[in-house]
Amino acid sequence: MKRFLSALAFCLLGAVAYGNPLTPPTPAQCSNPSGCNDIVGLVQQMNSTLPNETLIWSPGAETAIVTAIAGFVKINNPMTVIAMTASSHTFTCTTGPTVTLYNCGTSATCAAPTTIASVQITAAGTAFPATTISNPSVAAGNYIAWATSAGACTVIDVQGSMTAQ
C-alpha cells in the first residue's frame, strides 16, 4: 500500500505542479475504505499546496462611478477563485459603490457575464473582502473582468484584487 501511495503522490504532485486542483475520490469509488481515506487525505494535502495567483484591478481616480466592465484578463488554465477584496485609496461618496468581479466566458465584450463575487466599499483605506464567492470556477479560455456600480461619489480611487488557485 505504501508503494502505491508513493507512486500516486508522484503523479498527483505532477498535476499540482501545473496548478490544477485535483478531485478526491468518493467512498463509492473505492473498494478499500481505509485506502480511500489515505488517498483523500493525500489529494487534500496536495491541493492545499497549489500556488495562488493574484490579479489586481485599479482603474485610477474617478469623479463619478464609471460602470463599464473593464480590466479584462484571459485565463489560460482553469482556476478556482478563492478570495476577492475591494478597497479605495480616496473616498468621497454619499453611497459607496459595489465592485464586482465577472466571469465573461469566452466573450471579449462580456456580453452575458456571470458574477463571481461582489462587495460594497464604504470607506477609504479599508479592505472589504467578499463574504461569498458565488461562482468560483473559471474555465481555461474565459475572460474575467471588473466593474463598479451603484454608489454616488465625487472622488474615488477603487482597487479590486482576486486570488485564485
PyMOL commands that place a pseudoatom at each C-alpha (Angstrom):
pseudoatom trace, name=CA, resn=MET, resi=1, chain=A, elem=C, hetatm=0, pos=[0.000, 0.000, 0.000]
pseudoatom trace, name=CA, resn=LYS, resi=2, chain=A, elem=C, hetatm=0, pos=[2.844, 2.416, 0.845]
pseudoatom trace, name=CA, resn=ARG, resi=3, chain=A, elem=C, hetatm=0, pos=[4.440, 1.867, -2.574]
pseudoatom trace, name=CA, resn=PHE, resi=4, chain=A, elem=C, hetatm=0, pos=[1.085, 2.531, -4.255]
pseudoatom trace, name=CA, resn=LEU, resi=5, chain=A, elem=C, hetatm=0, pos=[0.581, 5.747, -2.266]
pseudoatom trace, name=CA, resn=SER, resi=6, chain=A, elem=C, hetatm=0, pos=[4.121, 6.884, -3.105]
pseudoatom trace, name=CA, resn=ALA, resi=7, chain=A, elem=C, hetatm=0, pos=[3.500, 6.344, -6.822]
pseudoatom trace, name=CA, resn=LEU, resi=8, chain=A, elem=C, hetatm=0, pos=[0.137, 8.077, -6.542]
pseudoatom trace, name=CA, resn=ALA, resi=9, chain=A, elem=C, hetatm=0, pos=[1.754, 11.005, -4.703]
pseudoatom trace, name=CA, resn=PHE, resi=10, chain=A, elem=C, hetatm=0, pos=[4.296, 11.380, -7.504]
pseudoatom trace, name=CA, resn=CYS, resi=11, chain=A, elem=C, hetatm=0, pos=[1.530, 11.502, -10.137]
pseudoatom trace, name=CA, resn=LEU, resi=12, chain=A, elem=C, hetatm=0, pos=[-0.566, 13.893, -8.067]
pseudoatom trace, name=CA, resn=LEU, resi=13, chain=A, elem=C, hetatm=0, pos=[2.412, 16.156, -7.438]
pseudoatom trace, name=CA, resn=GLY, resi=14, chain=A, elem=C, hetatm=0, pos=[2.893, 16.460, -11.196]
pseudoatom trace, name=CA, resn=ALA, resi=15, chain=A, elem=C, hetatm=0, pos=[-0.717, 17.594, -11.622]
pseudoatom trace, name=CA, resn=VAL, resi=16, chain=A, elem=C, hetatm=0, pos=[-0.458, 20.041, -8.727]
pseudoatom trace, name=CA, resn=ALA, resi=17, chain=A, elem=C, hetatm=0, pos=[2.819, 21.455, -10.100]
pseudoatom trace, name=CA, resn=TYR, resi=18, chain=A, elem=C, hetatm=0, pos=[0.838, 22.680, -13.103]
pseudoatom trace, name=CA, resn=GLY, resi=19, chain=A, elem=C, hetatm=0, pos=[-1.646, 24.452, -10.804]
pseudoatom trace, name=CA, resn=ASN, resi=20, chain=A, elem=C, hetatm=0, pos=[-4.533, 22.082, -11.397]
pseudoatom trace, name=CA, resn=PRO, resi=21, chain=A, elem=C, hetatm=0, pos=[-6.592, 21.182, -8.330]
pseudoatom trace, name=CA, resn=LEU, resi=22, chain=A, elem=C, hetatm=0, pos=[-7.482, 17.519, -8.021]
pseudoatom trace, name=CA, resn=THR, resi=23, chain=A, elem=C, hetatm=0, pos=[-10.800, 15.970, -7.098]
pseudoatom trace, name=CA, resn=PRO, resi=24, chain=A, elem=C, hetatm=0, pos=[-10.523, 13.295, -4.416]
pseudoatom trace, name=CA, resn=PRO, resi=25, chain=A, elem=C, hetatm=0, pos=[-12.388, 10.017, -4.916]
pseudoatom trace, name=CA, resn=THR, resi=26, chain=A, elem=C, hetatm=0, pos=[-15.732, 9.470, -3.260]
pseudoatom trace, name=CA, resn=PRO, resi=27, chain=A, elem=C, hetatm=0, pos=[-16.214, 6.483, -0.914]
pseudoatom trace, name=CA, resn=ALA, resi=28, chain=A, elem=C, hetatm=0, pos=[-18.389, 4.841, -3.595]
pseudoatom trace, name=CA, resn=GLN, resi=29, chain=A, elem=C, hetatm=0, pos=[-15.397, 4.892, -5.975]
pseudoatom trace, name=CA, resn=CYS, resi=30, chain=A, elem=C, hetatm=0, pos=[-13.132, 3.000, -3.542]
pseudoatom trace, name=CA, resn=SER, resi=31, chain=A, elem=C, hetatm=0, pos=[-13.084, -0.714, -2.898]
pseudoatom trace, name=CA, resn=ASN, resi=32, chain=A, elem=C, hetatm=0, pos=[-10.857, -0.283, 0.183]
pseudoatom trace, name=CA, resn=PRO, resi=33, chain=A, elem=C, hetatm=0, pos=[-12.274, 2.348, 2.611]
pseudoatom trace, name=CA, resn=SER, resi=34, chain=A, elem=C, hetatm=0, pos=[-9.055, 2.823, 4.588]
pseudoatom trace, name=CA, resn=GLY, resi=35, chain=A, elem=C, hetatm=0, pos=[-7.004, 3.186, 1.390]
pseudoatom trace, name=CA, resn=CYS, resi=36, chain=A, elem=C, hetatm=0, pos=[-9.606, 5.617, 0.089]
pseudoatom trace, name=CA, resn=ASN, resi=37, chain=A, elem=C, hetatm=0, pos=[-9.244, 7.756, 3.226]
pseudoatom trace, name=CA, resn=ASP, resi=38, chain=A, elem=C, hetatm=0, pos=[-5.469, 7.833, 2.684]
pseudoatom trace, name=CA, resn=ILE, resi=39, chain=A, elem=C, hetatm=0, pos=[-5.926, 8.935, -0.926]
pseudoatom trace, name=CA, resn=VAL, resi=40, chain=A, elem=C, hetatm=0, pos=[-8.491, 11.600, 0.004]
pseudoatom trace, name=CA, resn=GLY, resi=41, chain=A, elem=C, hetatm=0, pos=[-6.110, 12.980, 2.643]
pseudoatom trace, name=CA, resn=LEU, resi=42, chain=A, elem=C, hetatm=0, pos=[-3.252, 12.998, 0.145]
pseudoatom trace, name=CA, resn=VAL, resi=43, chain=A, elem=C, hetatm=0, pos=[-5.316, 14.819, -2.501]
pseudoatom trace, name=CA, resn=GLN, resi=44, chain=A, elem=C, hetatm=0, pos=[-6.453, 17.430, 0.038]
pseudoatom trace, name=CA, resn=GLN, resi=45, chain=A, elem=C, hetatm=0, pos=[-2.868, 17.973, 1.165]
pseudoatom trace, name=CA, resn=MET, resi=46, chain=A, elem=C, hetatm=0, pos=[-1.667, 18.334, -2.438]
pseudoatom trace, name=CA, resn=ASN, resi=47, chain=A, elem=C, hetatm=0, pos=[-4.448, 20.800, -3.279]
pseudoatom trace, name=CA, resn=SER, resi=48, chain=A, elem=C, hetatm=0, pos=[-3.517, 22.910, -0.259]
pseudoatom trace, name=CA, resn=THR, resi=49, chain=A, elem=C, hetatm=0, pos=[-0.038, 23.421, -1.742]
pseudoatom trace, name=CA, resn=LEU, resi=50, chain=A, elem=C, hetatm=0, pos=[-1.252, 24.781, -5.073]
pseudoatom trace, name=CA, resn=PRO, resi=51, chain=A, elem=C, hetatm=0, pos=[0.258, 28.145, -5.911]
pseudoatom trace, name=CA, resn=ASN, resi=52, chain=A, elem=C, hetatm=0, pos=[-2.102, 31.077, -5.664]
pseudoatom trace, name=CA, resn=GLU, resi=53, chain=A, elem=C, hetatm=0, pos=[-2.432, 33.644, -8.411]
pseudoatom trace, name=CA, resn=THR, resi=54, chain=A, elem=C, hetatm=0, pos=[-3.462, 37.194, -7.633]
pseudoatom trace, name=CA, resn=LEU, resi=55, chain=A, elem=C, hetatm=0, pos=[-4.881, 39.695, -10.113]
pseudoatom trace, name=CA, resn=ILE, resi=56, chain=A, elem=C, hetatm=0, pos=[-5.326, 43.358, -9.276]
pseudoatom trace, name=CA, resn=TRP, resi=57, chain=A, elem=C, hetatm=0, pos=[-7.591, 45.894, -10.982]
pseudoatom trace, name=CA, resn=SER, resi=58, chain=A, elem=C, hetatm=0, pos=[-7.097, 49.618, -10.440]
pseudoatom trace, name=CA, resn=PRO, resi=59, chain=A, elem=C, hetatm=0, pos=[-8.858, 51.921, -12.908]
pseudoatom trace, name=CA, resn=GLY, resi=60, chain=A, elem=C, hetatm=0, pos=[-7.488, 55.112, -11.315]
pseudoatom trace, name=CA, resn=ALA, resi=61, chain=A, elem=C, hetatm=0, pos=[-9.129, 58.113, -9.691]
pseudoatom trace, name=CA, resn=GLU, resi=62, chain=A, elem=C, hetatm=0, pos=[-12.684, 58.872, -10.799]
pseudoatom trace, name=CA, resn=THR, resi=63, chain=A, elem=C, hetatm=0, pos=[-15.008, 61.807, -10.156]
pseudoatom trace, name=CA, resn=ALA, resi=64, chain=A, elem=C, hetatm=0, pos=[-18.105, 59.655, -10.688]
pseudoatom trace, name=CA, resn=ILE, resi=65, chain=A, elem=C, hetatm=0, pos=[-18.845, 55.932, -10.800]
pseudoatom trace, name=CA, resn=VAL, resi=66, chain=A, elem=C, hetatm=0, pos=[-17.933, 54.506, -14.214]
pseudoatom trace, name=CA, resn=THR, resi=67, chain=A, elem=C, hetatm=0, pos=[-19.995, 51.343, -14.660]
pseudoatom trace, name=CA, resn=ALA, resi=68, chain=A, elem=C, hetatm=0, pos=[-18.336, 49.943, -17.790]
pseudoatom trace, name=CA, resn=ILE, resi=69, chain=A, elem=C, hetatm=0, pos=[-16.896, 46.459, -17.436]
pseudoatom trace, name=CA, resn=ALA, resi=70, chain=A, elem=C, hetatm=0, pos=[-13.095, 46.684, -17.745]
pseudoatom trace, name=CA, resn=GLY, resi=71, chain=A, elem=C, hetatm=0, pos=[-9.808, 45.165, -16.650]
pseudoatom trace, name=CA, resn=PHE, resi=72, chain=A, elem=C, hetatm=0, pos=[-10.210, 42.068, -18.825]
pseudoatom trace, name=CA, resn=VAL, resi=73, chain=A, elem=C, hetatm=0, pos=[-7.841, 39.141, -18.306]
pseudoatom trace, name=CA, resn=LYS, resi=74, chain=A, elem=C, hetatm=0, pos=[-7.955, 35.967, -20.409]
pseudoatom trace, name=CA, resn=ILE, resi=75, chain=A, elem=C, hetatm=0, pos=[-7.426, 32.884, -18.243]
pseudoatom trace, name=CA, resn=ASN, resi=76, chain=A, elem=C, hetatm=0, pos=[-5.017, 30.296, -19.683]
pseudoatom trace, name=CA, resn=ASN, resi=77, chain=A, elem=C, hetatm=0, pos=[-5.612, 27.470, -17.187]
pseudoatom trace, name=CA, resn=PRO, resi=78, chain=A, elem=C, hetatm=0, pos=[-8.754, 26.534, -15.296]
pseudoatom trace, name=CA, resn=MET, resi=79, chain=A, elem=C, hetatm=0, pos=[-8.838, 28.196, -11.894]
pseudoatom trace, name=CA, resn=THR, resi=80, chain=A, elem=C, hetatm=0, pos=[-10.912, 28.499, -8.761]
pseudoatom trace, name=CA, resn=VAL, resi=81, chain=A, elem=C, hetatm=0, pos=[-11.383, 31.942, -7.246]
pseudoatom trace, name=CA, resn=ILE, resi=82, chain=A, elem=C, hetatm=0, pos=[-10.799, 31.688, -3.503]
pseudoatom trace, name=CA, resn=ALA, resi=83, chain=A, elem=C, hetatm=0, pos=[-10.948, 35.358, -2.481]
pseudoatom trace, name=CA, resn=MET, resi=84, chain=A, elem=C, hetatm=0, pos=[-11.954, 38.795, -3.769]
pseudoatom trace, name=CA, resn=THR, resi=85, chain=A, elem=C, hetatm=0, pos=[-11.317, 42.088, -1.978]
pseudoatom trace, name=CA, resn=ALA, resi=86, chain=A, elem=C, hetatm=0, pos=[-12.083, 45.706, -2.848]
pseudoatom trace, name=CA, resn=SER, resi=87, chain=A, elem=C, hetatm=0, pos=[-10.786, 48.936, -1.377]
pseudoatom trace, name=CA, resn=SER, resi=88, chain=A, elem=C, hetatm=0, pos=[-10.364, 52.606, -2.175]
pseudoatom trace, name=CA, resn=HIS, resi=89, chain=A, elem=C, hetatm=0, pos=[-7.445, 54.944, -1.690]
pseudoatom trace, name=CA, resn=THR, resi=90, chain=A, elem=C, hetatm=0, pos=[-9.704, 58.014, -1.713]
pseudoatom trace, name=CA, resn=PHE, resi=91, chain=A, elem=C, hetatm=0, pos=[-13.409, 58.060, -0.926]
pseudoatom trace, name=CA, resn=THR, resi=92, chain=A, elem=C, hetatm=0, pos=[-15.818, 60.990, -1.071]
pseudoatom trace, name=CA, resn=CYS, resi=93, chain=A, elem=C, hetatm=0, pos=[-19.164, 59.272, -1.509]
pseudoatom trace, name=CA, resn=THR, resi=94, chain=A, elem=C, hetatm=0, pos=[-22.666, 59.588, -0.116]
pseudoatom trace, name=CA, resn=THR, resi=95, chain=A, elem=C, hetatm=0, pos=[-23.240, 55.939, -1.084]
pseudoatom trace, name=CA, resn=GLY, resi=96, chain=A, elem=C, hetatm=0, pos=[-20.336, 53.570, -1.625]
pseudoatom trace, name=CA, resn=PRO, resi=97, chain=A, elem=C, hetatm=0, pos=[-20.073, 51.716, -4.931]
pseudoatom trace, name=CA, resn=THR, resi=98, chain=A, elem=C, hetatm=0, pos=[-20.209, 47.974, -5.432]
pseudoatom trace, name=CA, resn=VAL, resi=99, chain=A, elem=C, hetatm=0, pos=[-17.180, 46.346, -7.042]
pseudoatom trace, name=CA, resn=THR, resi=100, chain=A, elem=C, hetatm=0, pos=[-17.980, 43.173, -8.978]
pseudoatom trace, name=CA, resn=LEU, resi=101, chain=A, elem=C, hetatm=0, pos=[-15.729, 40.514, -10.486]
pseudoatom trace, name=CA, resn=TYR, resi=102, chain=A, elem=C, hetatm=0, pos=[-17.271, 38.794, -13.524]
pseudoatom trace, name=CA, resn=ASN, resi=103, chain=A, elem=C, hetatm=0, pos=[-16.663, 35.603, -15.479]
pseudoatom trace, name=CA, resn=CYS, resi=104, chain=A, elem=C, hetatm=0, pos=[-17.288, 36.690, -19.069]
pseudoatom trace, name=CA, resn=GLY, resi=105, chain=A, elem=C, hetatm=0, pos=[-16.979, 33.243, -20.605]
pseudoatom trace, name=CA, resn=THR, resi=106, chain=A, elem=C, hetatm=0, pos=[-15.258, 33.464, -23.988]
pseudoatom trace, name=CA, resn=SER, resi=107, chain=A, elem=C, hetatm=0, pos=[-16.898, 36.821, -24.788]
pseudoatom trace, name=CA, resn=ALA, resi=108, chain=A, elem=C, hetatm=0, pos=[-14.309, 39.588, -25.186]
pseudoatom trace, name=CA, resn=THR, resi=109, chain=A, elem=C, hetatm=0, pos=[-17.131, 42.102, -24.589]
pseudoatom trace, name=CA, resn=CYS, resi=110, chain=A, elem=C, hetatm=0, pos=[-18.533, 40.289, -21.542]
pseudoatom trace, name=CA, resn=ALA, resi=111, chain=A, elem=C, hetatm=0, pos=[-21.920, 40.085, -23.259]
pseudoatom trace, name=CA, resn=ALA, resi=112, chain=A, elem=C, hetatm=0, pos=[-23.532, 37.764, -20.687]
pseudoatom trace, name=CA, resn=PRO, resi=113, chain=A, elem=C, hetatm=0, pos=[-21.377, 37.868, -17.533]
pseudoatom trace, name=CA, resn=THR, resi=114, chain=A, elem=C, hetatm=0, pos=[-21.687, 35.635, -14.504]
pseudoatom trace, name=CA, resn=THR, resi=115, chain=A, elem=C, hetatm=0, pos=[-20.938, 37.278, -11.180]
pseudoatom trace, name=CA, resn=ILE, resi=116, chain=A, elem=C, hetatm=0, pos=[-18.034, 35.625, -9.378]
pseudoatom trace, name=CA, resn=ALA, resi=117, chain=A, elem=C, hetatm=0, pos=[-18.169, 37.932, -6.340]
pseudoatom trace, name=CA, resn=SER, resi=118, chain=A, elem=C, hetatm=0, pos=[-19.048, 41.490, -5.364]
pseudoatom trace, name=CA, resn=VAL, resi=119, chain=A, elem=C, hetatm=0, pos=[-18.596, 43.777, -2.385]
pseudoatom trace, name=CA, resn=GLN, resi=120, chain=A, elem=C, hetatm=0, pos=[-19.562, 47.327, -1.428]
pseudoatom trace, name=CA, resn=ILE, resi=121, chain=A, elem=C, hetatm=0, pos=[-16.894, 49.850, -0.441]
pseudoatom trace, name=CA, resn=THR, resi=122, chain=A, elem=C, hetatm=0, pos=[-17.966, 52.197, 2.361]
pseudoatom trace, name=CA, resn=ALA, resi=123, chain=A, elem=C, hetatm=0, pos=[-14.732, 53.963, 3.383]
pseudoatom trace, name=CA, resn=ALA, resi=124, chain=A, elem=C, hetatm=0, pos=[-11.178, 54.730, 2.279]
pseudoatom trace, name=CA, resn=GLY, resi=125, chain=A, elem=C, hetatm=0, pos=[-8.178, 52.782, 3.483]
pseudoatom trace, name=CA, resn=THR, resi=126, chain=A, elem=C, hetatm=0, pos=[-10.104, 49.651, 4.428]
pseudoatom trace, name=CA, resn=ALA, resi=127, chain=A, elem=C, hetatm=0, pos=[-10.192, 46.174, 2.917]
pseudoatom trace, name=CA, resn=PHE, resi=128, chain=A, elem=C, hetatm=0, pos=[-13.659, 44.924, 2.072]
pseudoatom trace, name=CA, resn=PRO, resi=129, chain=A, elem=C, hetatm=0, pos=[-13.481, 41.164, 1.403]
pseudoatom trace, name=CA, resn=ALA, resi=130, chain=A, elem=C, hetatm=0, pos=[-16.320, 39.452, -0.413]
pseudoatom trace, name=CA, resn=THR, resi=131, chain=A, elem=C, hetatm=0, pos=[-18.060, 37.151, 2.028]
pseudoatom trace, name=CA, resn=THR, resi=132, chain=A, elem=C, hetatm=0, pos=[-19.310, 34.850, -0.737]
pseudoatom trace, name=CA, resn=ILE, resi=133, chain=A, elem=C, hetatm=0, pos=[-17.654, 33.613, -3.910]
pseudoatom trace, name=CA, resn=SER, resi=134, chain=A, elem=C, hetatm=0, pos=[-20.834, 32.602, -5.714]
pseudoatom trace, name=CA, resn=ASN, resi=135, chain=A, elem=C, hetatm=0, pos=[-19.329, 31.178, -8.927]
pseudoatom trace, name=CA, resn=PRO, resi=136, chain=A, elem=C, hetatm=0, pos=[-15.671, 30.354, -8.218]
pseudoatom trace, name=CA, resn=SER, resi=137, chain=A, elem=C, hetatm=0, pos=[-14.789, 28.169, -11.230]
pseudoatom trace, name=CA, resn=VAL, resi=138, chain=A, elem=C, hetatm=0, pos=[-13.322, 29.830, -14.322]
pseudoatom trace, name=CA, resn=ALA, resi=139, chain=A, elem=C, hetatm=0, pos=[-12.557, 27.674, -17.358]
pseudoatom trace, name=CA, resn=ALA, resi=140, chain=A, elem=C, hetatm=0, pos=[-9.435, 27.984, -19.472]
pseudoatom trace, name=CA, resn=GLY, resi=141, chain=A, elem=C, hetatm=0, pos=[-10.006, 30.441, -22.305]
pseudoatom trace, name=CA, resn=ASN, resi=142, chain=A, elem=C, hetatm=0, pos=[-12.557, 32.509, -20.381]
pseudoatom trace, name=CA, resn=TYR, resi=143, chain=A, elem=C, hetatm=0, pos=[-12.188, 36.204, -19.659]
pseudoatom trace, name=CA, resn=ILE, resi=144, chain=A, elem=C, hetatm=0, pos=[-12.658, 37.741, -16.243]
pseudoatom trace, name=CA, resn=ALA, resi=145, chain=A, elem=C, hetatm=0, pos=[-13.351, 41.448, -15.804]
pseudoatom trace, name=CA, resn=TRP, resi=146, chain=A, elem=C, hetatm=0, pos=[-14.345, 44.059, -13.215]
pseudoatom trace, name=CA, resn=ALA, resi=147, chain=A, elem=C, hetatm=0, pos=[-16.955, 46.787, -12.845]
pseudoatom trace, name=CA, resn=THR, resi=148, chain=A, elem=C, hetatm=0, pos=[-18.177, 49.309, -10.321]
pseudoatom trace, name=CA, resn=SER, resi=149, chain=A, elem=C, hetatm=0, pos=[-21.852, 50.026, -9.999]
pseudoatom trace, name=CA, resn=ALA, resi=150, chain=A, elem=C, hetatm=0, pos=[-24.317, 51.997, -7.906]
pseudoatom trace, name=CA, resn=GLY, resi=151, chain=A, elem=C, hetatm=0, pos=[-22.829, 54.449, -5.459]
pseudoatom trace, name=CA, resn=ALA, resi=152, chain=A, elem=C, hetatm=0, pos=[-22.723, 58.242, -5.575]
pseudoatom trace, name=CA, resn=CYS, resi=153, chain=A, elem=C, hetatm=0, pos=[-19.185, 59.611, -5.453]
pseudoatom trace, name=CA, resn=THR, resi=154, chain=A, elem=C, hetatm=0, pos=[-17.343, 62.799, -6.359]
pseudoatom trace, name=CA, resn=VAL, resi=155, chain=A, elem=C, hetatm=0, pos=[-13.886, 61.322, -5.672]
pseudoatom trace, name=CA, resn=ILE, resi=156, chain=A, elem=C, hetatm=0, pos=[-12.981, 57.648, -5.561]
pseudoatom trace, name=CA, resn=ASP, resi=157, chain=A, elem=C, hetatm=0, pos=[-9.947, 55.553, -6.411]
pseudoatom trace, name=CA, resn=VAL, resi=158, chain=A, elem=C, hetatm=0, pos=[-11.107, 51.916, -6.442]
pseudoatom trace, name=CA, resn=GLN, resi=159, chain=A, elem=C, hetatm=0, pos=[-8.965, 48.802, -6.423]
pseudoatom trace, name=CA, resn=GLY, resi=160, chain=A, elem=C, hetatm=0, pos=[-10.025, 45.189, -6.670]
pseudoatom trace, name=CA, resn=SER, resi=161, chain=A, elem=C, hetatm=0, pos=[-7.960, 42.078, -6.069]
pseudoatom trace, name=CA, resn=MET, resi=162, chain=A, elem=C, hetatm=0, pos=[-8.730, 38.443, -6.721]
pseudoatom trace, name=CA, resn=THR, resi=163, chain=A, elem=C, hetatm=0, pos=[-6.837, 35.353, -5.573]
pseudoatom trace, name=CA, resn=ALA, resi=164, chain=A, elem=C, hetatm=0, pos=[-7.278, 32.010, -7.310]
pseudoatom trace, name=CA, resn=GLN, resi=165, chain=A, elem=C, hetatm=0, pos=[-5.797, 28.530, -7.419]
for i in range(1, 165): cmd.bond("trace and resi %d" % i, "trace and resi %d" % (i + 1))
show_as sticks, trace
zoom trace
